[in-house]
Amino acid sequence: MLTKYAGILSVLLIAIVGFAVYANTLNGDFVCDDNYFVKHNKNIQGWSGLRDIFNAEVSGGTDMNHAFYRPLQIFTYMADYSVWGLNSKGYHITNIVLHILTALAVYALIRILSGNLFISLAAGLLFSVHPAHVAVVSYIAGRADSLALLFMLLCLIFYARQVERPTLIGYIFLVLCYVLALLAKENAMIFPALLLVFHYALPATGKKRRMINASFISILAVACLYIIFRALILPLPPPHLLSRTTAIGRLPGFFVALVSYLRILFFPIDLHMEYGYKIFSYTDPRVISGILITIVLLACAFIKIKANRLISFSIIWFLIALLPVSNIYPIPIAYMAEHWLYVPSIGFFLLLAIALNSLYRKGKVFKRAAAAILCVLICYYSFITVSYNRYWKDPVLFYKRMLRYNPNNLRFLGGLANVYFNRGNIRATLFLYEKCLSIDPNFAKLFLDKGAAIYTTLGNVYNVGGRTGKAIDFYKKAIGADPSYAKAYNNLGSAYLDIGNNEDALAVLKKAVELEPNFAIAYSNLGRAYLKAGRKDDAEASYKKAVETDPAYAVSYYNLSSLYLDEGKYDLAVRFYDEAVQHGHKSPRVFSDNIEAHRKK
């Protein structure tokens, strides 16, 4: 009976175990780039932004700038937003589901290749729980990896079916899956090479199986069309603009990364997110070790190519899947990253499963030993995964862990400072931002298009901390970094109002609304400036414009109510006060008492 339902039980086991190890991420907050891809991304906040996500890079609806084209990833955030809004739990559910589906696809693919239940189940379980994948599953912004791999694996599964029994529907699904993989992440460009390896790893039933067919040619054609399409939408910068070194100079970093990846796969401890962009010498012992390991792996793959095609497939898959992140084409953010193991790790888990299966087949005692080793590995990896997940639940824990390995990383220092600022811990925020400035006085410029936003945030911190003069300096720096950044003009105008410099406040606030005509907060501040200048009609018009551009902005209603109360227009004052309260504004007690007194009259 168990044998009859073994496949169904295997699927259920992978799904249950996969969910169990990531269940503690469900209450996790947005961390790091989650804030930009989701929380502050205007493009996902309505289906009207659908066209924009296909015409822009991955952070097109934010203040950030990336060279990545991943519309499918952003589309899934748009779908999540339509259901969950900004409730992070929903996004974590989607990430877990995608990872489980990917683990099941790994199981299905290896079942096709090996025809062995134990090997496919072991590989699927190990893939589902390994801690190297935490940066893909627990990190909402890491979703591109699971999307791309899921559709690549589905493409391979459809390909295997097409080789056996070609159908038009299968052909359509095959091509569609590859298109979706490319729209999820650029590393899917390596898929034709992986497909070629898979093609020759399939169990042979005749010459037909060994022949390159129309499906393979179609995949190559899609890859070529994608290169042209990508060049038109978002051209990749030339390598010399991304790195001062040549491909030969960057190659040692690949061998160092290879050694580290194998260490992580065997002993996943001291995991973290940022390894940095480093250049290594060919005389580095780690480079020499990596070269020797590569030679040994290639030799094993060649030796086993006829005797055991699964072993050869595993090794070649692992090495080929690492090529997109080998820095042959420069990736200036890092020489290695744990989430880059998501695709290559399948080869490692398949090798491990093959080794366990060889033990499993030796007899009853060895069968129990193989099952026990598998259980120990799953428990070992699961424990580390569950433990590591907790750092991704809370932004403070996340940044503190990453800073333990990269104490001077400006991205993490600035991220932690922003978290503290949003939580009202001004002292900690100032300390961290001043540390950033001590490392690099112009650190915000390192963040390209985000520089103006960082300077503005710095100004906000100093302003809240009572250091308005320093805040003004940073707002001016923000404008210098990006003269079209309306938020900096608005905040500078508000700071000028606080110190009584009404004339300069008017000038910069007018510039803010000129740059961003729907900027409700700037219109509200402009109304304050007009009121201080005695221009009540202009103040009224600005407050009304603020209400018109953002009907949910409660301060605008309060400002109108206050203006009408001063002018003796009590009916209007009461009306707009009620609107302000309805939209969540908490007016001063004296003001509300005054309104209530006039309401009774």
C-alpha positions as CSV (number, residue, x, y, z in Angstrom):
1,M,0.0,0.0,0.0
2,L,2.8,2.4,0.9
3,T,4.6,1.6,-2.3
4,K,1.5,2.4,-4.3
5,Y,1.2,5.9,-2.8
6,A,5.0,6.5,-2.4
7,G,5.0,9.3,-4.9
8,I,2.1,11.2,-3.3
9,L,3.7,10.7,0.2
10,S,7.0,12.0,-1.1
11,V,5.4,15.2,-2.4
12,L,3.5,15.7,0.8
13,L,6.7,15.1,2.9
14,I,8.7,17.7,0.9
15,A,5.8,20.2,1.1
16,I,5.3,19.8,4.9
17,V,9.0,19.8,5.7
18,G,9.6,22.9,3.5
19,F,6.8,24.8,5.1
20,A,7.9,23.8,8.6
21,V,11.4,25.1,8.3
22,Y,10.2,28.5,7.0
23,A,7.1,28.9,9.1
24,N,8.9,31.2,11.5
25,T,9.4,33.8,8.8
26,L,5.7,34.5,8.4
27,N,5.7,37.3,10.9
28,G,8.9,38.8,9.5
29,D,9.1,42.4,8.6
30,F,10.3,44.0,5.4
31,V,14.2,44.1,5.5
32,C,16.8,45.8,3.3
33,D,15.7,45.9,-0.4
34,D,12.2,44.7,0.5
35,N,11.5,48.3,1.4
36,Y,12.3,49.5,-2.1
37,F,11.0,46.6,-4.2
38,V,7.7,46.4,-2.2
39,K,7.1,49.0,0.5
40,H,8.1,52.1,-1.4
41,N,7.5,50.8,-4.9
42,K,4.8,52.9,-6.6
43,N,4.6,50.6,-9.6
44,I,3.1,47.7,-7.6
45,Q,0.4,49.7,-5.9
46,G,-2.3,49.2,-8.6
47,W,-2.8,47.3,-11.8
48,S,-2.3,50.6,-13.7
49,G,1.4,50.2,-13.2
50,L,1.5,46.9,-15.2
51,R,2.9,48.6,-18.3
52,D,5.6,50.3,-16.2
53,I,7.0,47.1,-14.8
54,F,7.7,45.8,-18.3
55,N,9.3,49.0,-19.4
56,A,11.7,49.6,-16.5
57,E,14.4,48.0,-14.5
58,V,13.5,46.1,-11.3
59,S,13.4,49.2,-9.0
60,G,11.7,51.4,-11.6
61,G,9.0,52.6,-9.1
62,T,11.4,53.6,-6.4
63,D,14.3,56.0,-5.8
64,M,16.8,53.2,-6.4
65,N,18.6,52.3,-9.6
66,H,19.5,48.8,-10.7
67,A,20.6,47.3,-14.0
68,F,18.3,44.3,-13.6
69,Y,15.3,43.6,-15.8
70,R,12.9,41.3,-13.8
71,P,9.3,42.2,-14.6
72,L,7.9,38.9,-13.4
73,Q,9.4,39.4,-9.9
74,I,7.7,42.8,-9.7
75,F,4.5,41.4,-11.2
76,T,4.3,38.9,-8.3
77,Y,4.7,41.8,-5.8
78,M,1.9,43.6,-7.6
79,A,-0.3,40.5,-7.2
80,D,0.6,40.2,-3.5
81,Y,-0.1,43.9,-3.0
82,S,-3.6,43.5,-4.5
83,V,-4.4,40.9,-1.9
84,W,-2.3,41.8,1.2
85,G,-1.5,45.5,0.8
86,L,1.6,46.1,2.9
87,N,1.1,43.1,5.2
88,S,4.5,41.4,4.9
89,K,3.0,38.0,6.0
90,G,1.4,37.6,2.6
91,Y,4.7,38.2,0.7
92,H,6.4,35.6,3.0
93,I,3.7,33.1,2.2
94,T,4.2,33.6,-1.5
95,N,8.0,33.1,-1.1
96,I,7.5,29.9,0.9
97,V,5.0,28.5,-1.6
98,L,7.4,29.3,-4.5
99,H,10.2,27.5,-2.7
100,I,8.1,24.4,-2.0
101,L,7.0,24.3,-5.6
102,T,10.6,24.6,-6.7
103,A,11.7,21.8,-4.3
104,L,8.9,19.6,-5.8
105,A,10.1,20.4,-9.3
106,V,13.6,19.3,-8.2
107,Y,12.1,16.0,-7.0
108,A,10.1,15.5,-10.2
109,L,13.1,16.3,-12.5
110,I,15.4,13.9,-10.6
111,R,12.7,11.2,-10.7
112,I,12.7,11.6,-14.5
113,L,16.5,11.4,-14.7
114,S,17.1,8.6,-12.2
115,G,13.8,6.7,-12.0
116,N,14.7,6.2,-8.3
117,L,12.3,7.3,-5.6
118,F,14.9,7.4,-2.8
119,I,17.4,9.6,-4.8
120,S,14.7,12.1,-5.9
121,L,13.1,12.3,-2.4
122,A,16.5,12.8,-0.7
123,A,17.5,15.5,-3.2
124,G,14.1,17.3,-2.9
125,L,14.2,17.2,0.9
126,L,17.8,18.4,1.1
127,F,17.0,21.2,-1.4
128,S,14.0,22.3,0.6
129,V,15.7,22.7,4.0
130,H,19.3,23.8,3.2
131,P,20.3,27.1,5.0
132,A,22.0,28.4,1.8
133,H,18.6,29.1,0.5
134,V,17.4,31.3,3.4
135,A,18.5,34.5,1.5
136,V,16.0,33.4,-1.3
137,V,13.1,32.3,0.8
138,S,13.2,34.5,4.0
139,Y,14.2,37.6,2.0
140,I,11.2,38.9,0.0
141,A,13.5,40.6,-2.4
142,G,15.2,37.3,-3.1
143,R,12.1,35.9,-4.9
144,A,13.6,36.3,-8.4
145,D,15.8,33.2,-7.8
146,S,12.9,30.9,-6.9
147,L,10.8,32.2,-9.8
148,A,13.6,31.7,-12.4
149,L,14.6,28.2,-11.2
150,L,11.0,27.0,-10.9
151,F,10.2,27.9,-14.5
152,M,13.6,26.5,-15.7
153,L,12.8,23.2,-14.0
154,L,9.3,23.1,-15.4
155,C,10.8,23.8,-18.8
156,L,13.1,20.8,-18.4
157,I,10.2,18.6,-17.3
158,F,8.1,19.6,-20.3
159,Y,11.2,19.0,-22.5
160,A,11.5,15.4,-21.2
161,R,7.8,14.9,-22.1
162,Q,8.4,16.4,-25.5
163,V,11.3,14.0,-26.2
164,E,9.0,11.1,-25.4
165,R,5.8,12.2,-27.0
166,P,5.8,15.6,-28.7
167,T,2.6,17.6,-28.6
168,L,1.7,21.2,-29.5
169,I,0.5,22.0,-26.0
170,G,3.7,20.7,-24.5
171,Y,5.7,22.7,-27.0
172,I,3.8,25.9,-26.0
173,F,4.3,25.3,-22.3
174,L,8.0,24.6,-22.8
175,V,8.6,27.9,-24.6
176,L,6.3,29.8,-22.2
177,C,8.2,28.5,-19.1
178,Y,11.5,29.6,-20.5
179,V,10.2,33.1,-21.3
180,L,8.9,33.4,-17.8
181,A,12.2,32.3,-16.4
182,L,14.0,35.0,-18.4
183,L,11.6,37.6,-17.2
184,A,12.2,36.5,-13.6
185,K,16.0,36.7,-13.6
186,E,18.9,37.2,-16.1
187,N,20.8,34.0,-15.0
188,A,18.2,32.0,-17.0
189,M,20.3,32.9,-20.0
190,I,22.5,29.9,-19.1
191,F,19.5,27.6,-19.5
192,P,20.3,26.3,-23.0
193,A,23.6,25.0,-21.7
194,L,21.8,23.3,-18.8
195,L,19.2,21.9,-21.2
196,L,22.0,20.4,-23.4
197,V,23.5,18.7,-20.3
198,F,20.0,17.5,-19.3
199,H,19.3,16.2,-22.8
200,Y,22.2,13.9,-22.8
201,A,21.5,12.8,-19.2
202,L,18.0,11.5,-20.0
203,P,17.8,7.7,-20.0
204,A,18.5,6.7,-23.6
205,T,15.8,4.6,-25.5
206,G,17.3,5.0,-28.9
207,K,18.9,7.4,-31.4
208,K,15.9,9.7,-31.2
209,R,16.7,10.6,-27.6
210,R,20.2,11.7,-28.5
211,M,19.2,14.0,-31.4
212,I,18.8,17.7,-30.8
213,N,15.2,18.4,-31.5
214,A,13.0,21.4,-32.4
215,S,12.3,22.1,-28.8
216,F,15.9,22.7,-28.1
217,I,16.3,25.0,-31.2
218,S,13.2,27.0,-30.0
219,I,14.9,27.5,-26.6
220,L,18.0,28.9,-28.3
221,A,15.8,31.1,-30.5
222,V,14.0,32.5,-27.4
223,A,17.4,33.2,-25.7
224,C,18.6,35.1,-28.8
225,L,15.3,37.1,-29.0
226,Y,15.6,37.9,-25.3
227,I,19.1,39.3,-25.8
228,I,17.8,41.7,-28.5
229,F,14.7,42.6,-26.4
230,R,16.8,43.2,-23.3
231,A,19.2,45.4,-25.3
232,L,16.2,47.6,-26.4
233,I,14.6,47.8,-23.0
234,L,17.5,48.0,-20.7
235,P,21.0,47.7,-22.2
236,L,23.7,46.1,-20.1
237,P,26.6,48.5,-19.4
238,P,29.9,47.5,-21.0
239,P,32.2,45.5,-18.7
240,H,34.8,48.2,-18.5
241,L,32.3,50.5,-16.8
242,L,31.5,48.0,-14.1
243,S,35.1,46.8,-13.3
244,R,38.6,48.1,-13.8
245,T,39.9,44.6,-14.1
246,T,39.8,42.1,-17.0
247,A,37.9,38.8,-17.0
248,I,41.3,37.1,-16.4
249,G,41.9,39.4,-13.4
250,R,38.4,38.5,-12.0
251,L,38.7,34.8,-12.6
252,P,40.6,34.0,-9.3
253,G,37.5,35.2,-7.4
254,F,35.5,32.4,-9.0
255,F,37.8,29.8,-7.7
256,V,37.8,31.3,-4.2
257,A,34.0,31.4,-4.3
258,L,33.9,27.8,-5.4
259,V,35.8,26.7,-2.3
260,S,33.5,28.8,-0.1
261,Y,30.3,27.4,-1.8
262,L,31.4,23.9,-1.2
263,R,32.1,24.7,2.5
264,I,28.7,26.3,2.8
265,L,26.9,23.3,1.2
266,F,28.7,20.9,3.6
267,F,28.9,23.1,6.7
268,P,26.4,26.0,6.4
269,I,27.6,28.2,9.3
270,D,28.5,31.9,9.6
271,L,26.0,32.7,6.8
272,H,25.5,36.3,5.9
273,M,24.4,38.4,3.0
274,E,27.3,40.6,1.8
275,Y,30.7,39.2,0.8
276,G,31.7,42.3,-1.1
277,Y,33.5,42.8,-4.4
278,K,37.1,41.6,-4.1
279,I,40.0,40.8,-6.5
280,F,42.3,37.9,-5.7
281,S,45.7,36.8,-6.8
282,Y,46.4,33.6,-8.6
283,T,48.9,32.8,-5.9
284,D,46.3,32.9,-3.2
285,P,46.0,29.4,-1.6
286,R,42.2,29.5,-1.9
287,V,42.5,30.2,-5.6
288,I,44.9,27.3,-6.1
289,S,42.5,25.0,-4.1
290,G,39.6,26.1,-6.2
291,I,41.5,25.4,-9.4
292,L,42.5,21.9,-8.2
293,I,38.9,21.2,-7.1
294,T,37.6,22.3,-10.5
295,I,40.1,20.0,-12.3
296,V,39.1,17.1,-10.0
297,L,35.4,17.7,-10.6
298,L,35.8,17.9,-14.4
299,A,37.9,14.7,-14.4
300,C,35.3,12.9,-12.4
301,A,32.5,14.1,-14.7
302,F,34.5,12.9,-17.7
303,I,35.4,9.5,-16.2
304,K,31.8,8.8,-15.2
305,I,30.2,10.1,-18.4
306,K,29.4,6.6,-19.6
307,A,29.5,4.6,-16.4
308,N,27.2,6.8,-14.4
309,R,25.5,9.6,-16.3
310,L,23.8,11.0,-13.2
311,I,27.1,11.7,-11.5
312,S,28.4,13.5,-14.6
313,F,25.2,15.4,-14.9
314,S,25.4,16.5,-11.3
315,I,28.9,17.8,-11.5
316,I,28.5,19.6,-14.9
317,W,25.2,21.1,-13.8
318,F,26.9,22.5,-10.6
319,L,29.7,24.1,-12.6
320,I,27.7,25.4,-15.5
321,A,25.0,26.9,-13.2
322,L,27.8,28.9,-11.5
323,L,29.0,30.5,-14.7
324,P,26.5,33.5,-14.7
325,V,27.8,34.5,-11.3
326,S,31.5,33.8,-12.0
327,N,32.2,37.4,-12.6
328,I,33.5,36.7,-16.1
329,Y,31.0,39.4,-16.9
330,P,31.5,41.7,-13.9
331,I,29.0,41.8,-11.1
332,P,30.3,44.8,-9.1
333,I,28.3,44.1,-6.0
334,A,30.1,40.9,-4.9
335,Y,32.4,38.1,-5.9
336,M,30.0,35.5,-4.3
337,A,26.7,35.3,-2.6
338,E,24.8,32.5,-0.9
339,H,21.6,32.9,-2.9
340,W,23.7,32.3,-6.1
341,L,23.8,28.7,-5.0
342,Y,20.1,28.3,-5.5
343,V,20.5,26.8,-9.0
344,P,23.9,25.1,-8.7
345,S,23.0,23.4,-5.4
346,I,20.8,20.9,-7.3
347,G,23.9,19.2,-8.6
348,F,25.3,18.9,-5.1
349,F,22.2,17.5,-3.6
350,L,21.8,15.0,-6.4
351,L,25.4,13.8,-5.8
352,L,24.7,13.5,-2.1
353,A,21.5,11.6,-2.8
354,I,23.3,9.2,-5.2
355,A,26.0,8.5,-2.5
356,L,23.3,7.8,0.1
357,N,21.4,5.6,-2.4
358,S,24.5,3.5,-3.1
359,L,24.7,2.8,0.7
360,Y,20.9,2.2,0.7
361,R,21.1,-0.6,-1.8
362,K,23.8,-2.6,0.0
363,G,21.5,-4.4,2.4
364,K,19.1,-4.1,5.3
365,V,21.6,-2.7,7.8
366,F,23.0,-0.2,5.2
367,K,19.5,0.8,4.2
368,R,18.8,1.9,7.8
369,A,22.1,3.6,8.0
370,A,21.4,5.6,4.7
371,A,17.9,6.6,6.0
372,A,19.4,7.6,9.4
373,I,22.1,9.7,7.7
374,L,19.5,11.4,5.5
375,C,17.4,12.2,8.6
376,V,20.4,13.6,10.5
377,L,21.3,15.8,7.5
378,I,17.7,17.1,7.2
379,C,17.5,17.8,10.9
380,Y,21.0,19.4,10.9
381,Y,20.2,21.7,8.0
382,S,16.7,22.4,9.2
383,F,17.9,23.5,12.7
384,I,20.4,26.0,11.1
385,T,17.7,27.3,8.7
386,V,15.2,27.9,11.4
387,S,17.8,29.6,13.6
388,Y,19.1,31.7,10.7
389,N,15.5,32.7,9.7
390,R,15.1,34.8,12.9
391,Y,17.7,37.3,11.7
392,W,15.5,38.0,8.7
393,K,12.4,38.6,10.7
394,D,13.4,41.8,12.4
395,P,15.4,44.6,10.5
396,V,17.5,45.4,13.6
397,L,18.6,41.8,14.1
398,F,19.2,41.5,10.4
399,Y,21.4,44.6,10.1
400,K,23.3,43.8,13.3
401,R,24.2,40.3,12.1
402,M,25.3,41.6,8.7
403,L,27.4,44.3,10.4
404,R,29.1,41.7,12.5
405,Y,30.7,40.4,9.3
406,N,30.9,43.8,7.5
407,P,31.3,46.4,10.3
408,N,32.0,49.3,7.8
409,N,29.4,48.4,5.2
410,L,27.7,51.7,4.4
411,R,24.6,50.0,3.0
412,F,23.9,48.1,6.3
413,L,24.9,51.0,8.5
414,G,22.5,53.3,6.6
415,G,19.8,50.7,6.7
416,L,20.0,50.2,10.4
417,A,20.0,54.0,10.9
418,N,16.8,54.3,8.9
419,V,15.2,51.5,11.0
420,Y,16.1,53.4,14.2
421,F,14.9,56.7,12.7
422,N,11.5,55.1,11.8
423,R,11.3,53.7,15.4
424,G,12.0,57.1,16.9
425,N,15.5,56.2,18.3
426,I,17.1,59.5,17.2
427,R,20.3,59.1,19.3
428,A,21.1,55.7,17.7
429,T,20.3,57.1,14.2
430,L,22.6,60.0,14.6
431,F,25.4,57.8,15.9
432,L,25.1,55.5,12.9
433,Y,24.9,58.2,10.3
434,E,27.8,60.0,11.8
435,K,29.7,56.7,11.6
436,C,28.9,56.6,7.9
437,L,30.1,60.1,7.4
438,S,33.4,59.3,9.3
439,I,34.0,56.4,6.9
440,D,33.1,58.4,3.8
441,P,32.0,62.1,4.1
442,N,30.3,61.7,0.7
443,F,28.9,58.2,1.3
444,A,25.5,59.0,-0.1
445,K,27.1,59.5,-3.5
446,L,28.0,55.9,-3.5
447,F,24.3,55.0,-3.9
448,L,24.0,56.7,-7.3
449,D,20.4,57.9,-7.8
450,K,19.6,57.2,-4.1
451,G,22.2,59.8,-3.0
452,A,19.6,62.6,-2.8
453,A,17.2,60.5,-0.8
454,I,20.0,59.6,1.7
455,Y,21.0,63.2,2.2
456,T,17.3,64.1,2.7
457,T,17.0,61.3,5.3
458,L,20.1,62.6,7.1
459,G,18.5,66.1,7.1
460,N,15.3,64.6,8.6
461,V,17.3,62.9,11.4
462,Y,19.1,66.1,12.3
463,N,15.9,68.1,12.1
464,V,14.0,65.8,14.5
465,G,17.1,65.9,16.7
466,G,16.7,69.7,17.0
467,R,19.8,70.5,14.9
468,T,18.0,72.4,12.2
469,G,21.1,74.2,10.9
470,K,22.8,70.9,10.1
471,A,19.5,69.5,8.6
472,I,19.4,72.5,6.2
473,D,23.0,71.7,5.1
474,F,22.0,68.1,4.2
475,Y,18.9,69.2,2.4
476,K,21.1,71.5,0.3
477,K,23.4,68.6,-0.3
478,A,20.5,66.5,-1.5
479,I,19.5,69.2,-4.0
480,G,23.1,69.4,-5.1
481,A,23.1,65.6,-5.7
482,D,19.8,65.7,-7.6
483,P,18.3,69.2,-8.4
484,S,15.0,67.5,-9.5
485,Y,14.4,65.8,-6.1
486,A,11.2,67.5,-4.9
487,K,11.3,66.0,-1.4
488,A,14.5,67.8,-0.6
489,Y,13.0,71.1,-1.6
490,N,10.0,70.5,0.5
491,N,12.0,69.5,3.6
492,L,14.3,72.4,3.2
493,G,11.3,74.8,3.0
494,S,9.8,73.3,6.1
495,A,13.1,73.7,7.9
496,Y,13.3,77.4,6.8
497,L,9.8,77.9,8.2
498,D,10.9,76.5,11.5
499,I,13.7,79.1,11.8
500,G,11.6,81.9,10.5
501,N,13.2,82.3,7.1
502,N,9.9,82.7,5.3
503,E,11.2,84.3,2.1
504,D,13.6,81.4,1.3
505,A,10.9,78.9,2.4
506,L,8.5,80.3,-0.2
507,A,11.1,80.0,-2.9
508,V,12.0,76.4,-2.3
509,L,8.5,75.2,-1.7
510,K,7.3,76.7,-5.0
511,K,10.1,74.8,-6.6
512,A,9.0,71.6,-4.9
513,V,5.4,71.8,-6.3
514,E,6.8,72.8,-9.6
515,L,8.9,69.6,-9.8
516,E,6.1,67.4,-8.4
517,P,2.6,68.9,-9.1
518,N,0.9,66.3,-7.0
519,F,3.0,66.8,-3.8
520,A,0.3,67.3,-1.1
521,I,2.8,67.8,1.8
522,A,4.6,70.5,-0.2
523,Y,1.4,72.3,-1.0
524,S,0.5,72.2,2.7
525,N,3.9,73.7,3.7
526,L,3.5,76.3,1.0
527,G,0.2,77.3,2.5
528,R,2.0,77.7,5.9
529,A,4.5,80.0,4.2
530,Y,1.9,82.1,2.5
531,L,0.0,82.4,5.8
532,K,3.1,83.7,7.6
533,A,3.6,86.2,4.7
534,G,0.0,87.4,5.3
535,R,-1.2,86.1,2.0
536,K,-4.3,84.3,3.2
537,D,-6.0,83.8,-0.2
538,D,-2.8,82.1,-1.5
539,A,-2.6,80.0,1.7
540,E,-6.2,78.9,1.3
541,A,-5.6,77.9,-2.4
542,S,-2.5,75.9,-1.4
543,Y,-4.3,74.0,1.3
544,K,-7.1,73.2,-1.1
545,K,-4.6,72.0,-3.6
546,A,-3.1,69.7,-1.0
547,V,-6.6,68.3,-0.3
548,E,-7.2,67.8,-4.0
549,T,-3.9,66.0,-4.7
550,D,-4.1,63.8,-1.6
551,P,-7.6,63.5,-0.1
552,A,-6.2,61.2,2.6
553,Y,-3.7,63.8,3.9
554,A,-5.3,64.8,7.2
555,V,-2.9,67.8,7.9
556,S,-4.4,69.7,4.9
557,Y,-7.9,69.5,6.4
558,Y,-6.6,70.7,9.8
559,N,-4.8,73.6,8.2
560,L,-7.9,74.7,6.3
561,S,-10.0,74.4,9.5
562,S,-7.4,76.5,11.4
563,L,-7.5,79.2,8.6
564,Y,-11.3,79.4,8.5
565,L,-11.4,79.5,12.3
566,D,-9.1,82.5,12.4
567,E,-11.3,84.2,9.7
568,G,-14.5,83.5,11.6
569,K,-15.9,81.1,9.0
570,Y,-17.0,78.7,11.7
571,D,-19.1,76.4,9.6
572,L,-16.2,75.7,7.2
573,A,-13.8,75.4,10.2
574,V,-16.1,72.7,11.8
575,R,-16.5,70.9,8.5
576,F,-12.8,70.6,7.7
577,Y,-12.0,69.8,11.3
578,D,-14.4,66.8,11.0
579,E,-12.6,65.8,7.8
580,A,-9.2,66.0,9.6
581,V,-10.4,63.8,12.5
582,Q,-11.9,61.3,10.1
583,H,-8.6,61.0,8.3
584,G,-6.7,60.4,11.6
585,H,-5.5,63.9,12.6
586,K,-5.0,64.5,16.3
587,S,-5.5,68.2,16.8
588,P,-4.2,70.1,19.9
589,R,-6.7,70.1,22.8
590,V,-7.2,73.9,22.8
591,F,-8.0,73.8,19.1
592,S,-10.5,70.9,19.4
593,D,-12.2,72.5,22.4
594,N,-12.5,75.7,20.4
595,I,-14.1,73.9,17.5
596,E,-16.5,72.0,19.7
597,A,-17.6,75.3,21.3
598,H,-18.4,76.7,17.9
599,R,-20.1,73.5,16.9
600,K,-22.5,73.9,19.8
601,K,-23.3,77.5,18.7
